[in-house]
Amino acid sequence: MSTHVDAATATQSGKSAHALPQNLTSEQLLADILASLDENKAEDIVQIDLRGKSSIGDFMVICSGRSSRQVASIAEKLVETLKGDLGRASKIEGKEAGDWVLIDTGDIIVHVFRPEVREFYQLEKMWQPATAAASTQKSS
């Protein structure tokens, strides 16, 4: 199931990154990631629940930045928040190019794209439930 997240949803979690312990649930970590992305002006934020579908993580988050510089900045600030505020180490790939940055927190995989690159790879469609894909094809 994929869900578009707006600014209100990201900030309504009611959880402060500073108040949470290191042993966050994946839902708490997701709320903090969404809040960080929203705060740093990421666009078109989508969350995909991977539980029961894949062993790569519990959630995938996909978002966009307007330029390579903004994509790298969004990713860098997220990694800083994860480490500094949450004590959570993460792996980051692709920050130098700034077209597509992947941040792996273990429980959650975050993809930050330039819009053109995101459109080319269409990761959301890959993880869309079969029923949603079928209904999309029928309405075309």
N, C-alpha and C positions, 0 to 999 in steps of 0.2 A: 504494500500500500504506500503510495507516495502522497505527500501532503505539502502544499505550498504554505510557507510560513511568512506571516507579515510581522511588522515591527511590534504590534500589540501582543501577538502570541508569544514572540520571543521574550518580551520583557514581563509578561504576566506569570512567568513560572514561579515568581515569588522567592526564588532561591538566589542568594548572593554568592558569588564565587568565593568571596572571602570567608564565608561562614561554613563552607562545606569541608568535610574531612577528605583525606587522600583516597579513602576507599569508597568512592562515589559509585552509585548504581549507574548503569548505562543511560537510564532516563535522566538522571541528574546531570551527568556529563553532557548529554545531548542538549539539555536546556541551557547550560553554560556556553556551549559551542554556538548555539543559535543566537544567544544574546551577544556574544563577541562578534559574530559575523554581522549582525544587524547594526551594532554600535560602530563598526568599521565600514559601513556603507556597502556591504555586499548586496548584490541584486539578485532577484528571482531565486530565492533560497527554497530548496526542495529537500524534504527529508524522506527517506525510504526505509521502511522497517524490514530488516533482513532476517529477523529471528525466525527460525524454522525454514529458511530458504537457502542460507549460505553459512559456511563456517568462517567467513572472512571477518565477520563482526556482527554486532546487533543492529546497527544503523549505518546508513550511508547518507551523507549530506552533500548536495551539489549546489553550487552558487556561482555567480559571475562577478567579475570586476570589469570596469569600462576600458582598462588599458593594461598592458603588461606590467607597468609600474604599480597600478592599484592591485592587481592580482597578487604580485609578490608581497606588497604591503599587508594586505588582508591576511595572507598566509603567515607572514612573519609575526604579526600581532597576535594571531590565534595561538601560535606555538609559544609565544611569550606568556600569554594568559594561562595556557595549559600548564606550563612549567612553573611560573612565578606564583600564580594564585591558587592553583590546584595541586601542585607538586606532581604533575603528570608528565612523564617523558613521552615524546612522540617522534616519529620519523617523518622527514619531509623530503620530497623529491620534486624537482623541476622548478625550484624558485628562481634559479639563475635566468632561465629563458622567459618565465613569466607568462607563458601561454596556457599552461595547465599545471597546477601545483597540487600534489597529492599529500595529504597529512594523515598519517596512520597513528591513531591513539591506542590501538589494540581493540577496543570495543566499537569504535566509530571511525569510519573512513570518510575524510572530507576531501572533496574535489573543488578546486577554485579555478574557473576557466575564464578566458577572454570569450566574449559572446560567439565569435565566429568559430572558435575551436569547439566550444560546447555544442553548437549546432551541428558541426561535422560529426562528432562522436556520438551524440544523442544517448548518453548513458541512461537517462530516465526511461527511455523506451525499452532498453534491455531488461530493466528490473520491473517493468510494469506487469501487473498480474495478467494472465492470459485472458480473463473475462473482459478486462478493460481494453486490451488490444483488439479482441474480437468485436466489441461494441464500437470501437473507433473505426474499424474496417467496414462494418455494416452501415454506419452513418455517412460514409464517403460516397 
